[in-house]
Amino acid sequence: MPRATPVQLLLVLTALTCALPAYAAPCNAKNTILTCKIAGDERAFNLTSAAGVLSGMKLATPAAKQWWLKRNCSVSIAVPGRCDWLGTLAPLPAQHSTTPLFAPPSAPKPKEKPPVEVKAKPVEVPKATKEAKPPAEPPPTFEHKTCRWRQEDVDTTRLANLMNARKFHPPNNFRAFVAVLDVQGDGIRQVKTFDWDGHGSDPSGWNPASTVKIFSSVGAIEEMRARGMSRGGEVTFDYPHGKRSFSFSQLLWLAIWESDNIAHDRLMQIAGFDRVHGKSGTLSRAGLEHSAVMRAYQTRDWEAEGHSRSFKDAPGFAIKAAKKAVKVPPRQGEATPGCKNAACTSLQELSQMLCTVMMHEQLPPKARLDLGDGKDNTLLKQLREALRTKRTKHPDGTWQAFADAFPGRKSAAGAASQVYKKGGFADDWVSDNLFIRANGTRRYLVTFSAHGGRNVLDPAAKLIADILRRDELVPGAPKKKDVKKKVK
């Protein structure tokens, strides 16, 4: 079978629609995610942004295309949960190859009955009418909360008490922060925050490692959108040793899912130092006062390409997408963060940024970053999918602990993960920043760190997951699922 390139992988799937039995709802093309094995690599795509999987392949008939998809792809996320289209494809006609691959089966039209004439009865006017009741008052509104909780509202005892009651033995330099969010309609009704020992707001005394790659990713997305490239594109850098081109979506995926250091460095070059650290920059508008990304990771390889360690020096680059092209000149950063390390942040500020990304639609407009809304949020979706997809390079005990506690709704493809995570590991410092979407109206943010190796947080993850599952931090969790209003 001819080998598919990433460019080919973005040309055909937009033409595909889901075909399901009559009892199942059709797949949501924007939120249903496929994982396809292309040239030995596992890659995730949604049905709207992914196109071209079948382009360039000698697959003449719809049946051949269906066979290829079933063999090479699986549904990692199905929206709604029962629309696993790979397992429920309608049978394809044998002779008509021009029939759409996923055309829904046509239902016979019901026979129309002749209209029946109904004689209207005369309306009787009552002699006396009862006094009309005043209209019911509208339900009380609430002030929508944001991801900028106040430090004086953080509980510094309850989480430790619950974990110690389970005979928890904290590893070296252990610190943890948990936020419990109650969502109502399109807003956040309540935020309760808990700190293990009060060090969750301290940016010193630990190594955040790769967790800060969410800062570079969000900053780069804001820069792309500011340049009019809300769907990404090909980025060509003017590097010291010559031009080099990269897909923005691929850099985003590599930095978050693969935790690739060089991809993170390139995202910081796209964002620019002042875009991230300026007075009106990404970190400042997210309410982060003690976070910064100062110097490149994997410095030996980075300097071998001819780059400076400091992110203040950003090269020029060009962005090309479809018929659009934009050139960005070299930039010299002028912001002066107080960070003296390669990167600085705290557990709470990591949690705030993840909250801002994951609760974007529920935040008041003034509290949002420029990540897109409605149909204009392609890059936000890609970032979330990279956070949601479980890494396979190393066993991940913290991910598994929360995935077991919050398994999600089941479908033919299995339970869709409700856990989003960006972890970090360096010099035996391990840290994890997680968002958990429960089936009800609860959302959880869990950020913790310790020193002692990759698996040192696994026992803490199991305990915290069990505490959240039992609603022990904030008793009385709302159990009703979100109900969307039906549109008549």
Backbone torsions as a table, in degrees:
resi	resn	phi	psi	omega
1	MET	NA	129.6	180.0
2	PRO	-56.8	149.0	-177.6
3	ARG	-80.8	134.4	-179.4
4	ALA	-94.0	134.7	176.4
5	THR	-91.5	162.5	176.8
6	PRO	-58.1	-32.1	179.1
7	VAL	-68.5	-41.9	177.0
8	GLN	-63.2	-29.1	-176.2
9	LEU	-71.9	-0.9	-179.0
10	LEU	-120.7	36.9	-175.3
11	LEU	-128.7	-21.3	-169.0
12	VAL	-116.5	-33.1	-170.2
13	LEU	-63.5	-20.5	177.3
14	THR	-64.0	-20.2	179.0
15	ALA	-83.9	-6.1	-175.8
16	LEU	-91.2	138.1	172.0
17	THR	-127.0	160.4	-172.5
18	CYS	-86.8	143.5	175.2
19	ALA	-121.1	123.0	-174.8
20	LEU	-130.6	162.8	172.0
21	PRO	-59.0	164.0	-173.4
22	ALA	-62.2	-25.0	-175.5
23	TYR	-83.2	-10.2	-174.4
24	ALA	-108.2	148.9	178.4
25	ALA	-78.4	153.3	178.9
26	PRO	-70.1	156.3	178.1
27	CYS	-67.7	146.0	171.9
28	ASN	-82.0	112.7	-172.4
29	ALA	-64.2	-23.9	-177.0
30	LYS	-86.8	-27.6	-173.5
31	ASN	-111.7	-7.0	176.1
32	THR	-83.2	123.9	-173.1
33	ILE	-108.9	130.3	175.3
34	LEU	-103.2	142.1	170.0
35	THR	-112.9	113.2	-176.0
36	CYS	-116.8	142.3	177.8
37	LYS	-93.6	109.4	-176.9
38	ILE	-119.4	119.7	178.7
39	ALA	52.8	38.4	176.4
40	GLY	85.6	-4.0	-178.8
41	ASP	-108.3	142.6	174.6
42	GLU	-88.1	123.5	-179.7
43	ARG	-133.0	142.3	-177.2
44	ALA	-107.2	139.2	-179.8
45	PHE	-145.5	148.8	170.8
46	ASN	-98.4	164.5	-171.8
47	LEU	-71.2	-13.9	178.9
48	THR	-91.1	-52.2	-175.4
49	SER	-81.2	-26.9	-179.4
50	ALA	-82.3	130.6	177.5
51	ALA	-152.6	150.0	174.9
52	GLY	94.6	9.8	179.3
53	VAL	-59.2	-37.7	-176.0
54	LEU	-97.0	-4.1	-177.4
55	SER	-69.0	136.6	177.8
56	GLY	84.9	-5.2	178.2
57	MET	-95.3	142.6	-177.4
58	LYS	-82.0	70.5	179.4
59	LEU	-117.7	96.4	-168.4
60	ALA	-76.5	-32.2	-172.7
61	THR	-114.5	156.8	174.0
62	PRO	-56.8	-36.0	179.5
63	ALA	-62.0	-38.8	178.6
64	ALA	-67.1	-39.1	177.8
65	LYS	-65.1	-42.5	178.3
66	GLN	-61.0	-42.1	178.7
67	TRP	-61.2	-42.5	-178.7
68	TRP	-64.4	-43.8	-179.4
69	LEU	-63.1	-44.5	-179.2
70	LYS	-63.3	-34.0	-176.8
71	ARG	-79.2	-34.9	-170.4
72	ASN	-108.6	-11.9	-175.0
73	CYS	-125.1	153.8	171.6
74	SER	-135.6	159.1	179.0
75	VAL	-92.6	110.8	179.0
76	SER	-85.9	-29.3	176.8
77	ILE	-139.3	125.1	178.2
78	ALA	-118.1	124.5	-179.3
79	VAL	-126.1	116.4	-5.7
80	PRO	-66.7	173.9	-168.4
81	GLY	-62.7	-22.0	-175.3
82	ARG	-97.6	9.2	-172.9
83	CYS	-99.2	47.6	176.8
84	ASP	-69.5	88.7	-171.0
85	TRP	-68.4	-23.8	178.2
86	LEU	-67.0	-29.7	-178.5
87	GLY	-94.8	-9.7	-174.5
88	THR	-130.1	33.7	178.7
89	LEU	-66.4	139.1	175.9
90	ALA	-68.0	149.3	178.9
91	PRO	-61.7	139.1	-178.3
92	LEU	-90.4	142.6	176.9
93	PRO	-65.8	144.6	-174.2
94	ALA	-77.6	-30.2	-170.1
95	GLN	-106.0	-22.2	-173.6
96	HIS	-102.8	89.3	-177.5
97	SER	-72.2	-13.9	-179.1
98	THR	-85.1	-4.7	177.2
99	THR	-65.3	135.0	178.9
100	PRO	-53.1	141.1	-174.5
101	LEU	-61.1	-37.1	-177.4
102	PHE	-120.8	40.9	179.9
103	ALA	-70.4	131.7	179.4
104	PRO	-67.2	145.0	-179.8
105	PRO	-63.3	139.7	-179.1
106	SER	-83.0	136.4	-179.5
107	ALA	-97.9	141.1	178.7
108	PRO	-62.9	140.7	-179.6
109	LYS	-75.4	133.8	178.7
110	PRO	-68.4	146.5	179.0
111	LYS	-68.9	135.9	-178.7
112	GLU	-82.4	130.9	178.0
113	LYS	-90.9	145.3	179.0
114	PRO	-64.8	141.6	-178.5
115	PRO	-62.9	142.2	179.8
116	VAL	-101.3	125.9	-178.7
117	GLU	-76.8	126.5	-179.8
118	VAL	-115.7	123.0	179.1
119	LYS	-81.2	128.3	-178.5
120	ALA	-75.4	136.1	177.5
121	LYS	-83.2	145.7	177.6
122	PRO	-64.2	139.1	-178.8
123	VAL	-83.2	127.1	178.9
124	GLU	-89.7	130.3	178.9
125	VAL	-92.8	120.5	-179.1
126	PRO	-66.8	149.3	-179.4
127	LYS	-67.7	-38.2	-179.3
128	ALA	-137.5	139.5	178.9
129	THR	-111.9	145.8	177.7
130	LYS	-74.0	155.0	-180.0
131	GLU	-64.0	127.6	-177.8
132	ALA	-66.3	138.8	178.3
133	LYS	-76.7	142.9	177.6
134	PRO	-64.3	147.6	-180.0
135	PRO	-60.5	145.1	-179.5
136	ALA	-64.5	141.8	179.3
137	GLU	-71.4	144.9	178.2
138	PRO	-64.0	151.4	179.8
139	PRO	-59.8	147.4	-178.4
140	PRO	-62.3	139.1	177.8
141	THR	-89.2	170.1	178.4
142	PHE	-136.8	155.8	178.6
143	GLU	-79.1	119.2	-178.2
144	HIS	-64.5	130.2	178.1
145	LYS	-82.7	164.2	177.8
146	THR	-122.4	-173.0	178.1
147	CYS	-90.0	11.3	-179.2
148	ARG	-106.1	72.1	-179.7
149	TRP	-72.8	157.5	-178.7
150	ARG	-88.6	140.2	-178.1
151	GLN	-63.4	-32.7	-178.7
152	GLU	-70.9	-13.4	178.3
153	ASP	-92.0	-3.5	-177.0
154	VAL	-78.5	126.3	177.2
155	ASP	-82.0	122.1	-175.8
156	THR	-106.2	13.4	-177.8
157	THR	-126.7	-36.6	-170.1
158	ARG	-63.7	-44.0	-179.9
159	LEU	-61.4	-45.5	179.7
160	ALA	-63.4	-40.3	-179.7
161	ASN	-63.2	-42.8	-179.5
162	LEU	-67.0	-38.4	179.8
163	MET	-73.0	-39.8	178.6
164	ASN	-66.2	-32.1	176.9
165	ALA	-64.8	-21.2	176.0
166	ARG	-95.8	16.2	176.6
167	LYS	62.4	45.2	178.8
168	PHE	-76.8	134.1	176.2
169	HIS	-111.6	101.0	-174.6
170	PRO	-65.4	139.6	174.5
171	PRO	-72.9	177.5	-177.6
172	ASN	-62.1	135.6	176.3
173	ASN	56.9	33.8	-179.1
174	PHE	-71.3	135.3	172.1
175	ARG	-145.1	148.3	-176.2
176	ALA	-150.4	149.6	177.3
177	PHE	-141.2	136.1	-179.6
178	VAL	-133.2	135.0	173.3
179	ALA	-121.4	134.2	178.4
180	VAL	-113.7	120.9	-176.9
181	LEU	-112.5	135.1	172.2
182	ASP	-107.3	122.3	-177.0
183	VAL	-102.8	135.2	175.7
184	GLN	-133.0	120.8	-178.6
185	GLY	60.2	-122.7	-178.0
186	ASP	-106.2	24.3	-179.1
187	GLY	-142.5	170.0	176.3
188	ILE	-97.2	116.1	-176.4
189	ARG	-81.9	-37.6	-173.4
190	GLN	-147.7	143.1	174.3
191	VAL	-130.7	124.3	175.6
192	LYS	-119.6	131.5	-174.1
193	THR	-122.6	146.2	-174.7
194	PHE	-140.7	132.1	-179.5
195	ASP	-119.1	136.2	-177.0
196	TRP	-59.8	-50.3	-177.1
197	ASP	-142.9	15.7	178.3
198	GLY	88.7	1.6	-179.8
199	HIS	-95.2	3.2	-177.4
200	GLY	-66.1	-19.9	179.6
201	SER	-97.9	3.2	-175.5
202	ASP	-93.7	118.3	179.4
203	PRO	-80.1	-7.3	-176.5
204	SER	-100.7	164.7	172.8
205	GLY	84.0	13.6	177.7
206	TRP	-159.4	171.7	-178.7
207	ASN	-118.9	108.7	-178.3
208	PRO	-72.3	-17.4	176.4
209	ALA	51.0	-128.1	-171.1
210	SER	-79.5	-3.7	179.1
211	THR	-61.9	-25.7	-177.9
212	VAL	-74.7	-4.8	179.4
213	LYS	-66.4	-16.3	173.4
214	ILE	-69.4	-28.6	177.0
215	PHE	-68.1	-46.9	-179.7
216	SER	-64.7	-37.0	-179.3
217	SER	-66.0	-46.4	-178.9
218	VAL	-67.2	-41.6	177.6
219	GLY	-61.3	-40.5	179.7
220	ALA	-68.1	-38.1	177.2
221	ILE	-62.4	-44.0	178.9
222	GLU	-62.4	-39.2	179.1
223	GLU	-66.4	-42.1	178.3
224	MET	-61.4	-42.3	179.7
225	ARG	-67.9	-37.5	178.1
226	ALA	-64.4	-26.2	178.7
227	ARG	-90.3	5.9	178.3
228	GLY	82.5	17.2	-178.5
229	MET	-113.4	65.1	-173.5
230	SER	-72.0	-12.2	178.1
231	ARG	-108.9	10.6	-179.0
232	GLY	87.0	-153.7	-178.7
233	GLY	149.4	-174.8	177.8
234	GLU	-91.2	128.1	-178.7
235	VAL	-107.5	123.9	178.7
236	THR	-114.2	113.6	-177.4
237	PHE	-88.3	145.7	170.3
238	ASP	-91.8	84.1	-175.2
239	TYR	-88.2	158.9	-179.1
240	PRO	-56.1	-33.2	-178.5
241	HIS	-100.4	16.8	178.4
242	GLY	121.8	168.2	-179.1
243	LYS	-71.9	144.5	175.0
244	ARG	-140.1	137.4	-175.1
245	SER	-115.7	144.0	-179.7
246	PHE	-145.7	147.7	171.5
247	SER	-75.9	129.0	179.7
248	PHE	-61.5	-42.7	-179.7
249	SER	-61.1	-37.1	179.2
250	GLN	-68.6	-39.9	176.3
251	LEU	-61.3	-41.9	179.0
252	LEU	-61.2	-46.0	-179.9
253	TRP	-64.1	-44.5	-178.4
254	LEU	-64.4	-42.1	-177.0
255	ALA	-66.9	-38.7	-175.9
256	ILE	-90.0	-54.6	-174.7
257	TRP	-76.6	-49.3	178.6
258	GLU	-78.4	-17.6	-173.4
259	SER	57.2	40.9	-177.9
260	ASP	-74.9	125.8	-175.8
261	ASN	-68.7	-42.2	-177.7
262	ILE	-67.1	-38.3	176.3
263	ALA	-61.5	-40.3	175.7
264	HIS	-60.1	-43.8	179.3
265	ASP	-61.5	-40.6	-179.7
266	ARG	-68.3	-36.2	176.4
267	LEU	-63.1	-37.5	176.9
268	MET	-66.1	-35.4	176.3
269	GLN	-65.2	-38.2	178.0
270	ILE	-66.0	-46.5	-177.4
271	ALA	-63.8	-44.4	-174.5
272	GLY	87.1	144.3	-173.6
273	PHE	-61.2	-45.7	-176.6
274	ASP	-74.5	-28.1	174.2
275	ARG	-59.2	-36.8	-178.5
276	VAL	-85.5	-42.1	-168.4
277	HIS	-109.1	-5.0	-176.8
278	GLY	-66.4	171.7	-178.5
279	LYS	-60.7	-31.7	175.9
280	SER	-112.5	26.5	-177.7
281	GLY	-80.7	-178.9	-175.3
282	THR	-58.8	-49.6	-176.1
283	LEU	-66.5	-40.8	-179.5
284	SER	-64.8	-44.5	-178.7
285	ARG	-70.5	-19.9	174.3
286	ALA	-84.7	-2.5	178.3
287	GLY	84.6	17.9	-178.2
288	LEU	-94.4	116.9	-175.0
289	GLU	-100.9	-17.3	-173.6
290	HIS	-123.4	22.6	-177.6
291	SER	-112.7	145.1	178.1
292	ALA	-163.2	152.3	173.8
293	VAL	-125.8	103.9	-166.5
294	MET	-98.5	-44.7	-171.4
295	ARG	-130.4	160.9	-176.1
296	ALA	-68.5	148.7	169.4
297	TYR	-90.6	158.6	-179.3
298	GLN	53.8	56.5	-168.5
299	THR	-62.7	-33.1	-177.3
300	ARG	-62.5	-48.1	178.8
301	ASP	-69.3	-33.7	-179.0
302	TRP	-67.1	-45.9	179.3
303	GLU	-68.7	-28.3	177.3
304	ALA	-64.5	-24.5	175.5
305	GLU	-81.2	-4.6	178.0
306	GLY	96.7	13.2	-176.3
307	HIS	-93.2	158.5	170.0
308	SER	-80.9	150.2	177.3
309	ARG	-66.5	-33.4	-176.4
310	SER	-76.5	136.3	176.8
311	PHE	-77.9	-2.1	177.8
312	LYS	-67.4	-24.7	178.7
313	ASP	-95.9	104.9	-178.7
314	ALA	-112.2	127.1	-179.0
315	PRO	-74.6	166.0	172.7
316	GLY	-75.6	157.4	178.5
317	PHE	-157.3	165.0	177.5
318	ALA	-122.9	145.4	177.8
319	ILE	-118.8	133.1	179.1
320	LYS	-130.9	128.3	177.7
321	ALA	-146.3	121.8	-178.6
322	ALA	53.7	-121.9	-178.2
323	LYS	-97.0	12.9	-174.3
324	LYS	-110.8	142.1	177.6
325	ALA	-144.7	138.7	-179.1
326	VAL	-136.5	139.3	175.7
327	LYS	-110.7	135.2	179.2
328	VAL	-118.3	123.0	-178.3
329	PRO	-73.8	165.3	174.2
330	PRO	-58.6	147.6	-177.6
331	ARG	-130.4	144.3	177.0
332	GLN	-116.8	117.3	-177.6
333	GLY	-69.0	141.8	179.5
334	GLU	-118.4	-11.1	179.9
335	ALA	-64.5	152.3	-176.8
336	THR	-128.9	74.8	175.9
337	PRO	-64.3	157.7	-179.4
338	GLY	-84.3	6.5	-176.3
339	CYS	-77.1	133.6	178.9
340	LYS	-105.7	-6.1	-179.3
341	ASN	-100.0	-177.4	176.1
342	ALA	-63.0	-35.0	177.7
343	ALA	-154.1	149.0	179.3
344	CYS	-136.2	142.5	171.6
345	THR	-173.6	176.9	175.9
346	SER	-125.3	166.7	177.5
347	LEU	-58.7	-43.2	-177.0
348	GLN	-64.7	-39.7	-178.0
349	GLU	-74.2	-32.3	171.2
350	LEU	-61.3	-43.4	180.0
351	SER	-65.1	-37.5	178.6
352	GLN	-63.5	-41.8	180.0
353	MET	-67.5	-42.0	178.2
354	LEU	-64.5	-38.1	175.8
355	CYS	-61.4	-42.9	-179.7
356	THR	-63.6	-35.6	178.9
357	VAL	-73.2	-47.0	-171.8
358	MET	-81.4	-26.3	-178.4
359	MET	-106.2	21.4	-174.9
360	HIS	-49.5	-49.1	-176.0
361	GLU	-69.4	-23.9	-178.7
362	GLN	-91.3	-3.6	-179.5
363	LEU	-87.4	149.2	171.7
364	PRO	-59.4	145.8	-176.6
365	PRO	-50.2	-38.3	-178.1
366	LYS	-70.2	-18.7	-178.8
367	ALA	-96.2	2.7	-178.4
368	ARG	-92.2	152.7	166.6
369	LEU	-88.4	171.1	-178.1
370	ASP	-84.2	78.2	-178.5
371	LEU	-111.7	-1.1	177.5
372	GLY	97.4	153.4	179.1
373	ASP	-138.8	156.4	178.4
374	GLY	59.4	-127.9	-179.3
375	LYS	-80.3	-5.7	-175.0
376	ASP	-101.1	40.8	-176.5
377	ASN	-128.1	36.3	-177.2
378	THR	-57.2	-46.6	-176.1
379	LEU	-70.4	-34.2	175.0
380	LEU	-62.2	-42.6	178.0
381	LYS	-62.2	-40.8	179.6
382	GLN	-65.3	-39.6	177.5
383	LEU	-63.8	-45.1	179.8
384	ARG	-63.1	-39.6	179.9
385	GLU	-66.1	-37.0	176.6
386	ALA	-65.9	-36.1	176.4
387	LEU	-70.0	-30.6	-173.4
388	ARG	-83.8	-27.0	-174.8
389	THR	-78.8	124.9	-177.0
390	LYS	-67.1	134.3	175.9
391	ARG	-75.1	147.4	-177.5
392	THR	-116.4	-0.1	-176.4
393	LYS	-68.2	-40.8	179.9
394	HIS	-131.0	149.9	172.6
395	PRO	-56.9	135.9	-173.4
396	ASP	-120.8	89.3	-177.3
397	GLY	-68.7	-34.4	-179.0
398	THR	-69.4	-43.8	176.5
399	TRP	-57.3	-47.9	-174.7
400	GLN	-64.3	-36.1	-179.6
401	ALA	-60.7	-44.5	-178.9
402	PHE	-78.7	-32.3	176.5
403	ALA	-66.1	-35.5	177.3
404	ASP	-69.6	-37.3	-179.1
405	ALA	-75.0	-29.8	-178.8
406	PHE	-130.6	78.1	-171.0
407	PRO	-73.2	-16.9	180.0
408	GLY	85.0	177.3	-179.6
409	ARG	-81.9	137.3	-176.6
410	LYS	-84.7	149.2	175.0
411	SER	-139.4	-178.1	179.2
412	ALA	-62.4	-24.6	179.4
413	ALA	-90.5	4.4	-176.9
414	GLY	103.0	-179.4	-178.7
415	ALA	-76.4	128.8	177.0
416	ALA	-75.0	132.1	-177.9
417	SER	-63.9	141.5	176.5
418	GLN	-113.9	16.5	-176.5
419	VAL	-111.2	127.5	177.0
420	TYR	-117.1	135.5	-171.3
421	LYS	-151.1	141.8	164.7
422	LYS	-129.7	116.7	-178.8
423	GLY	-104.9	175.6	177.9
424	GLY	-150.7	146.6	177.6
425	PHE	-149.7	127.1	176.8
426	ALA	-163.6	133.1	176.4
427	ASP	52.9	41.3	-179.8
428	ASP	68.4	6.9	170.3
429	TRP	-87.9	127.9	177.5
430	VAL	-123.3	137.7	-179.9
431	SER	-145.8	151.0	-180.0
432	ASP	-139.1	139.0	178.7
433	ASN	-125.5	111.3	-170.9
434	LEU	-124.0	148.8	170.1
435	PHE	-124.4	130.1	-178.9
436	ILE	-120.8	123.5	178.6
437	ARG	-98.8	102.4	179.5
438	ALA	-74.9	163.4	-177.0
439	ASN	-68.2	-28.0	179.3
440	GLY	-85.4	-138.4	-178.3
441	THR	-103.6	13.7	178.0
442	ARG	-94.1	142.9	171.5
443	ARG	-130.5	142.6	-176.4
444	TYR	-125.3	140.4	170.9
445	LEU	-117.7	126.1	-179.1
446	VAL	-130.3	121.3	178.0
447	THR	-131.5	124.9	-179.7
448	PHE	-149.1	160.5	-175.3
449	SER	-153.4	156.4	177.2
450	ALA	-163.3	171.5	177.3
451	HIS	-116.7	130.4	179.2
452	GLY	149.4	5.6	177.1
453	GLY	119.0	172.0	-171.3
454	ARG	-61.8	-38.5	-171.6
455	ASN	-98.6	10.7	-172.4
456	VAL	-68.8	-21.0	-178.9
457	LEU	-90.5	-6.0	-175.0
458	ASP	-57.9	-46.2	178.6
459	PRO	-61.4	-40.9	178.7
460	ALA	-64.3	-38.1	-179.9
461	ALA	-62.1	-43.2	-179.3
462	LYS	-63.8	-41.3	-179.6
463	LEU	-67.9	-46.5	-178.9
464	ILE	-64.9	-40.6	178.3
465	ALA	-60.6	-40.6	179.7
466	ASP	-68.8	-38.7	178.1
467	ILE	-62.8	-43.2	179.7
468	LEU	-69.1	-40.9	-179.5
469	ARG	-60.8	-35.0	-179.7
470	ARG	-88.5	1.8	179.3
471	ASP	56.8	42.5	-177.6
472	GLU	-87.1	-24.4	179.1
473	LEU	-72.6	-46.5	178.3
474	VAL	-127.8	89.3	-178.4
475	PRO	-59.8	155.5	176.7
476	GLY	83.2	39.1	179.1
477	ALA	-65.2	138.7	175.8
478	PRO	-64.1	132.1	-175.4
479	LYS	-98.6	-19.6	-176.1
480	LYS	-71.5	140.5	177.3
481	LYS	-77.4	154.1	177.5
482	ASP	-62.4	130.8	179.5
483	VAL	-114.2	120.3	177.8
484	LYS	-83.0	140.1	179.0
485	LYS	-68.8	135.7	178.6
486	LYS	-76.3	136.3	178.2
487	VAL	-93.7	121.0	-179.0
488	LYS	-76.7	NA	NA
